[in-house]
Amino acid sequence: MDILLNVLKNSKINEEITISGSKSESNRLLILQNLFPEITINNLSDSDDSVHMQHALSTDKEIVDIGHAGTAMRFLTSYFAVKENREVVLTGSERMQNRPIEILVNALKDLGADISYEDKVGYPPIRIKGKKIIKDKVAINGNVSSQYISSLLLIASKLEKGLEIELVGKITSIPYIKMTLTLLNQIGIETSFEGNLIKVLPKTTVDKQTVVVESDWSSASYFYSIVASSQIGSSIQLSAYKQESLQGDSCLAEIYKHFGVATSFSDNSITLSKEKVSSKEVLEIDLKNAPDIAQTIAVTCFSENIACNLTGLHTLKIKETDRLEALKEELTNLGASISVTNETLHLEERSSIKENIAIKTYNDHRMAMAFAPLALKVPIKILDAEVVTKSYQKFWKDMQQIGIKVEEL
């Protein structure tokens, strides 16, 4: 489905939106719930990724296909490795079969897991023969995708002796590691994270409990972008959020002050308000701890005509697409002067925004959603717009609620 986005009238925005539970928290908790059935989860994400995760955890088939769900691929690799007497082939979409998994597989094999490649070494599909794992120490590079590390942490308490993980070298995406550790602590599992060493103590059962998932901050980023491009006095209330968030992307509240957007917290929501014009200073920001909001920030900078230097983006190369190259391609088509490396993005001030440009989405939900707020400036086309369901089922409906016209082509 291709769509045309447009704004019929340029008026102040004043809306309330409810956003589904965090995909990151939900997928961690779904693994923990299957390891500890005493857990009940409320406000679970309705994203495709979480649906794939639930299906994978409930099926008894040998072939488990998780589509485009990268989080599910990483977390399930460890989960099935410790499911004794269970053998599965874990696979996914064509893109998923070209996303690396070798670092995690090697770490699990170092612990004694039985995992082999069905086709290309280092990539899915992988055959996993679940077994009891006795070893309790492993080393893994600290600058790899935090999902590899979280994958190991989620199963750690179910190992006979627990697990000690040594993070080698520079550590990136620390908020996502801390999110996993905090969720473990919340359900009653003891952990420690000192220097480059993480320890998780063994646990056989936990107390019966209900865990409420906070709404997704990555999804909130698109509304920050919309408010940044709206009239002074516009506001959007989003629920359900909390000030003491586990999610690294909550740094949005601080970053978007640069764009004149203020964030106020209440008991169960945040209100984003456009209070002043955007700063024209070059935005310099290291996003190593929140790479998922890089696309939104880059498009906001282009929309507001602000030059930026974004760093810490090395993990974007192995996402649903090469997000840095995808941003460069689509922003250039819109009239941007942009350059990227393997881990940085530099955007210069622009002269104008081209209208009615068709944005390719590359099977990447964040490409579709990051570019949508540009509709407040010019008519814009989004190709394969249904890709948003990977993380945000009702995104286009919510866009219509705030005043963006969504027309199927």
Phi, psi and chi 1 to 4 in degrees:
 res  aa     phi    psi   chi1   chi2   chi3   chi4
   1 MET       -  122.4  175.3 -176.4   72.7      -
   2 ASP  -103.3  143.8  -58.1  -23.9      -      -
   3 ILE  -133.6  157.4   59.4  173.7      -      -
   4 LEU  -110.7  130.5  173.4   66.2      -      -
   5 LEU  -110.5  140.2  -55.9  179.5      -      -
   6 ASN  -157.2  156.7 -153.9  -13.5      -      -
   7 VAL  -115.8  121.6  176.3      -      -      -
   8 LEU   -75.0  -36.3  -65.0 -178.7      -      -
   9 LYS  -139.8  141.8   59.4 -179.4 -172.4  -63.4
  10 ASN   -92.9   80.7 -172.7   17.9      -      -
  11 SER  -117.6  169.9   56.7      -      -      -
  12 LYS   -65.3  142.8  -72.8 -178.2 -177.7  178.3
  13 ILE   -98.2  134.6  -61.8  169.2      -      -
  14 ASN  -148.1   91.0 -174.1    7.5      -      -
  15 GLU  -135.9  161.9  -68.4  -66.3  -23.1      -
  16 GLU  -120.8  129.3  -63.6 -179.4    9.3      -
  17 ILE  -128.1  136.1  -55.8  -73.2      -      -
  18 THR  -104.5  126.7  -60.4      -      -      -
  19 ILE  -109.7  141.0  -66.4  177.9      -      -
  20 SER   -61.4  161.3  169.6      -      -      -
  21 GLY   -57.4  153.5      -      -      -      -
  22 SER   -57.2  128.7  158.6      -      -      -
  23 LYS   -62.9  -41.2  175.9  167.7   66.4   78.8
  24 SER   -62.2  -47.5  -62.8      -      -      -
  25 GLU   -67.7  -43.8  -73.6 -173.3   37.6      -
  26 SER   -59.2  -46.2  -65.9      -      -      -
  27 ASN   -69.2  -32.0  -73.5   -9.7      -      -
  28 ARG   -66.2  -45.3  -75.4  162.2  170.9   77.0
  29 LEU   -68.8  -31.6  -74.1  166.0      -      -
  30 LEU   -64.1  -40.0  -75.4  167.4      -      -
  31 ILE   -63.2  -47.3  -67.3  -73.8      -      -
  32 LEU   -63.8  -36.5  -69.2  172.6      -      -
  33 GLN   -64.0  -36.1 -176.1 -177.0   52.0      -
  34 ASN   -75.3  -25.0  -85.0  -93.5      -      -
  35 LEU   -83.2  -30.9  -64.7  172.2      -      -
  36 PHE  -131.3   89.2  -61.1   99.7      -      -
  37 PRO   -63.5   -5.8  -19.8   31.7      -      -
  38 GLU   -70.2  -11.0  -58.5   91.5  -16.1      -
  39 ILE   -90.4  134.4  -61.8  171.0      -      -
  40 THR  -113.1  139.5  -59.1      -      -      -
  41 ILE  -114.8  129.5  -53.1  171.4      -      -
  42 ASN  -111.7  152.8  -76.3   -8.7      -      -
  43 ASN    59.6   42.0 -163.8   33.8      -      -
  44 LEU   -65.6  144.5 -166.1   65.2      -      -
  45 SER   -60.4  140.9  169.8      -      -      -
  46 ASP   -98.9   15.8   62.7    0.7      -      -
  47 SER   -67.4  156.4   64.6      -      -      -
  48 ASP   -55.9  -40.0  -75.0   -7.2      -      -
  49 ASP   -58.8  -43.8  -83.1   19.7      -      -
  50 SER   -72.0  -33.0  -67.1      -      -      -
  51 VAL   -63.8  -44.9  170.7      -      -      -
  52 HIS   -60.4  -41.6  -81.1  -57.0      -      -
  53 MET   -62.1  -46.1  178.7   71.1   90.2      -
  54 GLN   -61.9  -41.4  -69.6  175.9   81.9      -
  55 HIS   -64.8  -43.4  179.3  -98.1      -      -
  56 ALA   -63.0  -36.0      -      -      -      -
  57 LEU   -77.2  -18.7  -70.3  166.0      -      -
  58 SER  -103.1  -14.9   61.4      -      -      -
  59 THR   -79.8  152.1 -174.0      -      -      -
  60 ASP  -111.6   12.3   56.6    2.5      -      -
  61 LYS   -75.0  157.2  -66.1  179.7  179.2  177.5
  62 GLU   -74.2  -41.2  179.5 -174.3    4.4      -
  63 ILE   -92.0  121.0  -63.5  177.0      -      -
  64 VAL  -113.5  111.2  178.9      -      -      -
  65 ASP  -106.1  118.5 -171.9  -24.2      -      -
  66 ILE  -106.7   15.3   50.5   75.9      -      -
  67 GLY    59.9 -126.9      -      -      -      -
  68 HIS   -92.3    4.9  -65.4  -54.7      -      -
  69 ALA   -78.4   91.7      -      -      -      -
  70 GLY   -63.5  -41.5      -      -      -      -
  71 THR   -60.2  -43.4  -50.4      -      -      -
  72 ALA   -61.7  -41.5      -      -      -      -
  73 MET   -58.5  -48.8  172.5   60.2   71.3      -
  74 ARG   -67.1  -48.4  -83.2   76.7  176.7  -96.3
  75 PHE   -68.1  -38.5  -68.2  175.7      -      -
  76 LEU   -71.7  -25.9  -70.4  167.4      -      -
  77 THR   -58.6  -47.2  -62.8      -      -      -
  78 SER   -71.6  -40.7  -64.5      -      -      -
  79 TYR   -58.3  -49.3  172.5   79.9      -      -
  80 PHE   -71.2  -24.3  -75.3  122.5      -      -
  81 ALA   -64.6  -25.8      -      -      -      -
  82 VAL  -106.9    5.3  -62.2      -      -      -
  83 LYS   -84.3   96.2  -70.4  -68.2  -73.4 -178.5
  84 GLU   -60.4  140.2  -65.8 -179.5   49.9      -
  85 ASN    65.2   21.4  -55.8  -44.8      -      -
  86 ARG  -119.8  129.9  178.6   80.4 -167.6  -84.1
  87 GLU  -121.4  127.5 -178.7  173.2  -16.0      -
  88 VAL  -136.0  156.6  -58.4      -      -      -
  89 VAL  -109.5  114.4  173.0      -      -      -
  90 LEU   -95.9  120.4 -169.8   56.4      -      -
  91 THR  -139.5  179.6 -171.6      -      -      -
  92 GLY  -162.6 -159.8      -      -      -      -
  93 SER   -66.6  173.8   64.8      -      -      -
  94 GLU   -59.0  -42.5 -177.9  179.4   -5.8      -
  95 ARG   -62.5  -41.5  171.3   61.0 -177.8  167.7
  96 MET   -61.7  -33.9 -173.0   59.0   59.9      -
  97 GLN   -75.0   -1.6  -67.5  179.0   34.3      -
  98 ASN  -118.2   13.4  -74.4  -73.7      -      -
  99 ARG  -102.9  128.2  -66.3  178.3   68.8  177.9
 100 PRO   -65.6  145.4   22.2  -31.9      -      -
 101 ILE  -134.4   -0.8 -165.3   76.4      -      -
 102 GLU   -62.3  -38.2 -171.4  170.1   23.4      -
 103 ILE   -61.3  -43.1  -69.0  170.7      -      -
 104 LEU   -68.9  -44.6  175.5   58.2      -      -
 105 VAL   -59.4  -43.4  168.3      -      -      -
 106 ASN   -62.3  -40.5  -73.7  -12.2      -      -
 107 ALA   -62.9  -43.2      -      -      -      -
 108 LEU   -66.8  -39.3  -73.5  163.8      -      -
 109 LYS   -66.9  -33.8  -70.9  171.9   81.8  168.2
 110 ASP   -61.5  -30.6  -73.7  -13.8      -      -
 111 LEU   -80.6  -14.3  -73.8  168.2      -      -
 112 GLY   115.1    7.1      -      -      -      -
 113 ALA   -68.9  154.7      -      -      -      -
 114 ASP  -108.5   94.8 -173.4  -14.2      -      -
 115 ILE  -133.0  135.0  -53.9  174.0      -      -
 116 SER  -136.9  160.4   57.5      -      -      -
 117 TYR   -93.4  136.8  -60.9  103.6      -      -
 118 GLU   -84.4  -23.5  -68.3  -72.6  -82.2      -
 119 ASP  -138.7  -95.3 -175.0   12.8      -      -
 120 LYS   -88.1  128.6 -171.6  166.5   51.3  173.3
 121 VAL   -61.3  129.7  171.4      -      -      -
 122 GLY    97.1   -4.5      -      -      -      -
 123 TYR  -137.4  153.4  -61.2   86.4      -      -
 124 PRO   -62.3  159.3  -18.8   32.0      -      -
 125 PRO   -75.4  151.3   25.6  -32.6      -      -
 126 ILE  -126.0  144.2   50.7  177.3      -      -
 127 ARG   -99.0  125.3 -177.7  174.0  -66.0  -86.0
 128 ILE  -120.3  122.8  -52.3  170.2      -      -
 129 LYS  -106.8  104.5  -62.1  178.1 -179.1  177.9
 130 GLY   -62.6  141.1      -      -      -      -
 131 LYS  -155.7  167.7   59.1 -176.8  -72.6 -168.7
 132 LYS   -75.7  128.7 -174.8  174.7 -176.4  177.7
 133 ILE  -106.3  125.5  -70.7  178.3      -      -
 134 ILE   -96.2  -37.8  -53.9  -61.7      -      -
 135 LYS   -63.0  150.5  -67.4 -178.8 -177.9  178.3
 136 ASP  -130.3   15.6   62.6  -13.9      -      -
 137 LYS  -137.0  137.5  -69.3 -178.1  174.6   64.0
 138 VAL  -152.1  151.3   70.7      -      -      -
 139 ALA  -116.6  143.1      -      -      -      -
 140 ILE  -150.1  145.6 -171.3  169.2      -      -
 141 ASN   -60.4  138.2  -75.7  -20.5      -      -
 142 GLY   -79.9  -13.8      -      -      -      -
 143 ASN   -99.4   13.2   66.6  -12.8      -      -
 144 VAL   -85.7  177.3  -60.9      -      -      -
 145 SER   -52.9  129.7  169.4      -      -      -
 146 SER   -62.2  -20.1   62.8      -      -      -
 147 GLN   -65.0  -30.4  -69.3  178.1   12.1      -
 148 TYR   -62.5  -45.1  -63.0  154.2      -      -
 149 ILE   -69.2  -44.3  -61.8  162.1      -      -
 150 SER   -62.1  -36.2  -72.1      -      -      -
 151 SER   -57.1  -44.3  178.0      -      -      -
 152 LEU   -68.4  -39.6  -64.1  168.9      -      -
 153 LEU   -64.5  -35.9  -68.0  172.6      -      -
 154 LEU   -65.4  -31.1  -70.2  170.0      -      -
 155 ILE   -96.0   -7.4   62.7  158.2      -      -
 156 ALA   -57.0  -42.6      -      -      -      -
 157 SER   -70.4  -17.6   63.1      -      -      -
 158 LYS   -87.4   -6.6  -81.3  -62.7 -172.7  177.2
 159 LEU   -77.3  149.1  -55.6 -173.5      -      -
 160 GLU   -54.4  -39.3 -166.9  172.1   89.4      -
 161 LYS  -110.6   12.0  -57.3  175.1 -173.1  176.0
 162 GLY    74.2 -158.4      -      -      -      -
 163 LEU  -151.2  141.1 -174.6   60.8      -      -
 164 GLU  -119.2  120.6 -178.7  179.5  -64.6      -
 165 ILE  -111.2  123.5  -56.7  175.6      -      -
 166 GLU   -96.7  120.4  178.4 -170.5   -2.6      -
 167 LEU   -91.7  116.1  -57.9  178.7      -      -
 168 VAL   -90.5  128.5 -179.5      -      -      -
 169 GLY    80.4 -158.3      -      -      -      -
 170 LYS   -68.4  137.9 -172.1  177.1 -179.9 -179.1
 171 ILE  -103.8  126.9  -54.4  169.0      -      -
 172 THR  -116.7  168.6   58.0      -      -      -
 173 SER    52.7   40.1  -62.1      -      -      -
 174 ILE   -58.0  -38.7  -70.0  176.0      -      -
 175 PRO   -56.7  -34.7  -28.7   38.0      -      -
 176 TYR   -72.1  -34.0  -72.3  100.9      -      -
 177 ILE   -66.4  -44.3  -62.6  171.4      -      -
 178 LYS   -66.3  -33.0  -71.8 -173.6  173.3  178.7
 179 MET   -58.5  -47.2  174.8 -163.3  -69.3      -
 180 THR   -61.9  -45.9  -53.5      -      -      -
 181 LEU   -63.6  -39.0  -67.9  171.9      -      -
 182 THR   -66.4  -39.8  -58.6      -      -      -
 183 LEU   -63.7  -39.3  -70.2  172.9      -      -
 184 LEU   -61.2  -44.6  -67.7  174.9      -      -
 185 ASN   -62.0  -40.6  -62.7  156.0      -      -
 186 GLN   -61.1  -34.6  -78.6 -176.7    7.0      -
 187 ILE   -90.8    1.1   66.6  170.3      -      -
 188 GLY   105.8   17.4      -      -      -      -
 189 ILE  -101.1  130.4  -65.5  168.1      -      -
 190 GLU   -83.3  134.5  -68.4 -174.8   53.9      -
 191 THR  -139.7  164.3   70.0      -      -      -
 192 SER  -146.0  149.4   65.2      -      -      -
 193 PHE  -140.2   97.1 -173.6    2.9      -      -
 194 GLU  -126.1  123.6  -62.5  177.5    3.2      -
 195 GLY    62.0 -119.8      -      -      -      -
 196 ASN  -109.1   19.1   67.2  -24.0      -      -
 197 LEU  -120.1  124.8 -149.7   59.3      -      -
 198 ILE  -112.5  132.6  -54.1  176.7      -      -
 199 LYS  -123.7  137.2  -65.7 -178.8 -178.9  179.0
 200 VAL  -126.6  124.5 -179.7      -      -      -
 201 LEU   -82.5  152.6  -62.4 -173.7      -      -
 202 PRO   -68.7  151.7   23.7  -32.1      -      -
 203 LYS  -153.2  129.5 -170.5   87.0  169.9  174.9
 204 THR   -92.6  -40.5   51.9      -      -      -
 205 THR  -139.7  160.7   61.2      -      -      -
 206 VAL  -125.3  166.3  -61.6      -      -      -
 207 ASP   -67.4  149.8  -66.0  -23.3      -      -
 208 LYS   -64.3  130.6 -169.4  172.9 -177.6 -180.0
 209 GLN  -161.8  160.2   59.3 -166.3  -79.1      -
 210 THR  -114.8  129.8  -62.0      -      -      -
 211 VAL  -111.4  127.4 -178.1      -      -      -
 212 VAL   -97.3  123.9 -179.4      -      -      -
 213 VAL   -82.1  128.6 -179.9      -      -      -
 214 GLU   -69.9  149.4 -177.5 -174.7   15.2      -
 215 SER   -64.6  163.2  -68.3      -      -      -
 216 ASP   -82.7  119.9 -169.5   66.1      -      -
 217 TRP   -71.1  -32.3  -85.8   92.2      -      -
 218 SER   -58.6  -40.9  -55.5      -      -      -
 219 SER   -66.4  -32.2  -63.9      -      -      -
 220 ALA   -65.8  -25.0      -      -      -      -
 221 SER   -58.0  -34.3   72.3      -      -      -
 222 TYR   -69.0  -30.1  -45.9  113.9      -      -
 223 PHE   -78.0  -32.1  -63.6   96.5      -      -
 224 TYR   -59.2  -43.4  -87.5   95.0      -      -
 225 SER   -63.9  -39.8 -171.6      -      -      -
 226 ILE   -65.0  -46.7  -74.1  164.6      -      -
 227 VAL   -64.4  -36.7  173.4      -      -      -
 228 ALA   -59.0  -33.5      -      -      -      -
 229 SER   -96.3    4.1  -64.2      -      -      -
 230 SER   -98.0  176.9   64.0      -      -      -
 231 GLN   -70.1  150.7  -71.7 -173.7   21.0      -
 232 ILE   -60.0  133.9  -69.5  175.9      -      -
 233 GLY   102.7  -12.5      -      -      -      -
 234 SER   -71.8  150.9  -67.2      -      -      -
 235 SER  -152.9  149.4   67.6      -      -      -
 236 ILE  -134.2  127.6  -61.3  177.4      -      -
 237 GLN   -97.7  130.3 -179.0  178.5  -52.9      -
 238 LEU  -121.1  137.1  -55.9  174.4      -      -
 239 SER  -133.8  154.0   59.1      -      -      -
 240 ALA  -112.5  123.6      -      -      -      -
 241 TYR  -131.1  159.7  -70.1   93.0      -      -
 242 LYS  -136.3  152.2   51.9 -168.4  177.3 -173.8
 243 GLN   -68.1  -38.6 -166.0  157.1    4.1      -
 244 GLU   -92.0   76.8  -60.8  -60.1  -38.0      -
 245 SER   -87.0  151.2  177.0      -      -      -
 246 LEU   -84.0  -12.7  -59.2 -177.6      -      -
 247 GLN   -92.1  128.6  -59.9  172.0   47.0      -
 248 GLY   -60.0  -29.3      -      -      -      -
 249 ASP   -69.9   -5.9  -69.6  -14.0      -      -
 250 SER   -65.7   -9.6   60.1      -      -      -
 251 CYS   -63.1   -9.7   63.7      -      -      -
 252 LEU   -52.6  -38.5  -76.3  161.1      -      -
 253 ALA   -59.0  -36.9      -      -      -      -
 254 GLU   -80.8  -44.2 -171.6   64.8   29.7      -
 255 ILE   -60.9  -42.0  -68.3  169.8      -      -
 256 TYR   -79.3   -0.9  -90.3   78.4      -      -
 257 LYS   -60.5  -30.7  -70.7  177.9 -178.8  177.2
 258 HIS   -60.5  -27.8 -166.8   88.4      -      -
 259 PHE  -100.0   11.3  -58.3  104.6      -      -
 260 GLY    80.2   18.8      -      -      -      -
 261 VAL  -104.3  122.3  179.8      -      -      -
 262 ALA   -98.9  147.0      -      -      -      -
 263 THR  -119.1  123.5  -54.4      -      -      -
 264 SER  -117.2  140.0   58.3      -      -      -
 265 PHE  -105.7  137.9  -68.7   83.2      -      -
 266 SER  -121.3 -167.0   61.7      -      -      -
 267 ASP   -57.2  -41.6  -72.5  -17.0      -      -
 268 ASN  -137.9   20.0 -163.1   36.6      -      -
 269 SER  -156.8  168.6   65.5      -      -      -
 270 ILE  -124.8  148.3   53.7  174.3      -      -
 271 THR  -118.9  123.9  -60.4      -      -      -
 272 LEU   -98.2  125.2  -39.6 -179.2      -      -
 273 SER  -128.2  133.9  -55.7      -      -      -
 274 LYS   -84.6  110.4  179.9   70.5  171.8 -177.5
 275 GLU  -109.9  -24.8  -65.8 -170.7  -15.3      -
 276 LYS  -155.8  172.0   55.9 -175.1  178.9 -179.1
 277 VAL   -71.7  157.1  -63.2      -      -      -
 278 SER   -65.6  146.5  -57.9      -      -      -
 279 SER   -68.2  142.2  167.4      -      -      -
 280 LYS   -97.2    4.0  -72.9  -56.2  175.0 -175.7
 281 GLU   -68.8  149.0  -67.0 -180.0    2.7      -
 282 VAL   -61.7  129.4  177.0      -      -      -
 283 LEU   -84.7  116.2 -179.7   59.6      -      -
 284 GLU  -111.1  116.3  -55.3  -94.9    0.2      -
 285 ILE  -148.8  136.3 -175.4  166.2      -      -
 286 ASP   -96.2  116.2 -175.5  -14.3      -      -
 287 LEU  -105.5   24.4  -71.7  169.5      -      -
 288 LYS   -60.9  -26.0   67.2  177.0 -177.7  -66.7
 289 ASN   -94.7   -4.0  -70.5  -30.8      -      -
 290 ALA  -150.0   57.2      -      -      -      -
 291 PRO   -66.4  -22.0   24.3  -34.3      -      -
 292 ASP   -68.8  -15.1  -80.4  -13.1      -      -
 293 ILE  -100.0    5.3   57.7  175.4      -      -
 294 ALA   -61.8  -42.0      -      -      -      -
 295 GLN   -63.6  -43.1  -70.9  148.3  -67.0      -
 296 THR   -61.1  -45.6  -48.9      -      -      -
 297 ILE   -65.0  -41.9  -67.7  169.8      -      -
 298 ALA   -60.6  -43.5      -      -      -      -
 299 VAL   -69.6  -37.9  175.0      -      -      -
 300 THR   -61.2  -44.0  -53.8      -      -      -
 301 CYS   -59.8  -42.9  -74.6      -      -      -
 302 PHE   -63.6  -44.4  175.4   71.5      -      -
 303 SER   -61.0  -43.4  174.1      -      -      -
 304 GLU   -90.2    4.3  -65.5  -54.4  -72.4      -
 305 ASN    58.9   51.6 -160.4   20.7      -      -
 306 ILE  -119.5  127.2  -64.2  172.0      -      -
 307 ALA   -70.7  147.8      -      -      -      -
 308 CYS  -146.7  153.2   69.3      -      -      -
 309 ASN  -125.1  108.3  -68.9  -52.8      -      -
 310 LEU  -105.3  130.0  -53.3 -177.6      -      -
 311 THR  -125.0  176.2   59.2      -      -      -
 312 GLY    73.8   30.6      -      -      -      -
 313 LEU  -106.1   19.1  -52.4  179.7      -      -
 314 HIS   -61.9  -28.2   59.6  -78.3      -      -
 315 THR   -74.7  -13.5   60.1      -      -      -
 316 LEU   -70.0  -16.4  -62.7 -170.5      -      -
 317 LYS   -67.8  -25.8  -55.8  -70.7  -72.2 -175.6
 318 ILE  -115.1   25.1   59.3  168.2      -      -
 319 LYS   -83.7 -157.7  -65.0  -71.6 -173.6  175.7
 320 GLU   -53.6  -32.7  -75.1   77.6   -7.5      -
 321 THR  -142.4  177.9 -174.6      -      -      -
 322 ASP   -76.3   95.6 -179.5  -24.2      -      -
 323 ARG   -65.8  -29.6  -73.7  178.3  170.9  169.0
 324 LEU   -68.5  -45.7  -70.0  171.8      -      -
 325 GLU   -67.1  -36.9  -70.9  -62.8  -30.0      -
 326 ALA   -64.2  -43.3      -      -      -      -
 327 LEU   -61.6  -44.5  -84.3  171.4      -      -
 328 LYS   -59.1  -45.6  179.1 -177.7  176.8 -177.7
 329 GLU   -62.7  -50.4  176.1   77.7   14.9      -
 330 GLU   -75.4  -38.6  -59.0  -47.7  -48.4      -
 331 LEU   -67.8  -36.4  -77.1  170.5      -      -
 332 THR   -60.2  -42.3  -61.8      -      -      -
 333 ASN   -60.6  -29.6  -70.3  -18.9      -      -
 334 LEU   -83.6   -8.8  -76.6  158.3      -      -
 335 GLY   113.0   11.6      -      -      -      -
 336 ALA   -83.0  154.8      -      -      -      -
 337 SER  -108.0  107.9  177.8      -      -      -
 338 ILE  -140.6  144.3  179.0  174.7      -      -
 339 SER  -136.3  148.0   59.2      -      -      -
 340 VAL  -134.5  154.1  -60.1      -      -      -
 341 THR  -119.4 -163.2   67.7      -      -      -
 342 ASN   -70.6  -14.5  -77.1  -25.8      -      -
 343 GLU  -146.3    9.9   57.9 -179.8   34.8      -
 344 THR  -136.3  160.3   66.4      -      -      -
 345 LEU  -138.5  129.6 -179.5  150.2      -      -
 346 HIS  -122.2  124.1  170.8   71.3      -      -
 347 LEU  -121.3  130.0  179.3   71.2      -      -
 348 GLU   -96.4  166.6  -62.5  179.2   10.0      -
 349 GLU   -62.4  151.3  -70.5 -172.1   24.7      -
 350 ARG  -110.5  168.7   57.5  165.0  173.8   79.2
 351 SER   -98.6  -33.9   56.4      -      -      -
 352 SER  -161.0  173.0   62.0      -      -      -
 353 ILE  -116.8  125.4  -54.7  175.7      -      -
 354 LYS   -71.6  142.9  -64.7  179.1 -177.7  177.4
 355 GLU   -93.7  155.2  -64.2 -171.6    9.7      -
 356 ASN    57.9   29.5  -69.0  -57.2      -      -
 357 ILE   -76.4  137.9  -63.1  -62.5      -      -
 358 ALA   -90.8  118.5      -      -      -      -
 359 ILE   -90.7  118.7  -59.0  -62.3      -      -
 360 LYS   -75.1  143.0  -62.3 -164.7  -66.0  -73.5
 361 THR  -110.0  -10.0   49.6      -      -      -
 362 TYR    57.5   33.9  -54.0   85.3      -      -
 363 ASN    58.4   26.6  -71.9  -40.8      -      -
 364 ASP  -120.4  111.7 -175.7   -7.1      -      -
 365 HIS   -54.5  -38.2   54.2  134.2      -      -
 366 ARG   -72.5  -25.1  -60.1 -155.3 -171.1  -77.0
 367 MET   -65.1  -44.0  -74.1  -63.1  -68.5      -
 368 ALA   -63.5  -47.3      -      -      -      -
 369 MET   -75.6  -34.9  -66.2 -174.6  -73.0      -
 370 ALA   -64.6  -34.6      -      -      -      -
 371 PHE   -86.1  -17.7  -80.2   87.4      -      -
 372 ALA   -55.8  -41.2      -      -      -      -
 373 PRO   -61.3  -17.0  -28.0   37.8      -      -
 374 LEU   -61.4  -18.1  -86.6  178.6      -      -
 375 ALA   -61.2  -19.3      -      -      -      -
 376 LEU   -71.2  -16.2  -88.9   69.1      -      -
 377 LYS  -103.8  -48.0  -58.3  -74.4 -172.1  179.7
 378 VAL  -145.1  156.4  -64.8      -      -      -
 379 PRO   -61.4  139.2  -19.3   31.5      -      -
 380 ILE  -144.6  143.3 -171.5  169.7      -      -
 381 LYS  -104.0  140.8  -63.5  171.7 -175.3  174.0
 382 ILE  -119.8  119.1  -54.7  -69.8      -      -
 383 LEU   -86.1  146.3  -54.0 -178.4      -      -
 384 ASP    50.6   50.9  -59.7  -40.8      -      -
 385 ALA   -66.1  -19.9      -      -      -      -
 386 GLU   -68.9   -7.5   69.8  -80.2    0.2      -
 387 VAL   -61.3  -18.4   73.5      -      -      -
 388 VAL   -62.6  -22.5  -60.0      -      -      -
 389 THR   -64.3  -14.4   62.1      -      -      -
 390 LYS   -54.6  -37.6  176.5  177.2  168.5   63.0
 391 SER  -129.9  -14.5   64.4      -      -      -
 392 TYR  -148.9   90.3 -165.2  156.6      -      -
 393 GLN   -57.9  -42.9  -71.0  -79.1  -11.0      -
 394 LYS  -106.4   30.5   61.4 -173.7 -175.0   78.7
 395 PHE   -58.2  -49.4  179.8   76.6      -      -
 396 TRP   -68.6  -32.0  -61.7  120.5      -      -
 397 LYS   -64.2  -41.3 -178.6  179.0  178.1 -178.6
 398 ASP   -69.1  -32.7  -72.7  -13.8      -      -
 399 MET   -62.8  -41.2  -70.3  -61.0  100.1      -
 400 GLN   -64.2  -37.6  -72.0  177.2  -52.8      -
 401 GLN   -61.4  -35.0 -176.8  178.0  -29.9      -
 402 ILE   -88.0   -0.2   62.6  166.1      -      -
 403 GLY   113.0    7.7      -      -      -      -
 404 ILE   -91.1  125.3  -66.7  177.1      -      -
 405 LYS   -78.2  126.5 -176.7 -178.7  178.5 -176.7
 406 VAL  -112.9  110.5 -179.2      -      -      -
 407 GLU  -119.2  121.4  179.6 -176.6   -9.2      -
 408 GLU   -73.2  134.8 -170.3  169.9  -14.9      -
 409 LEU   -93.8      -  -63.1  174.2      -      -
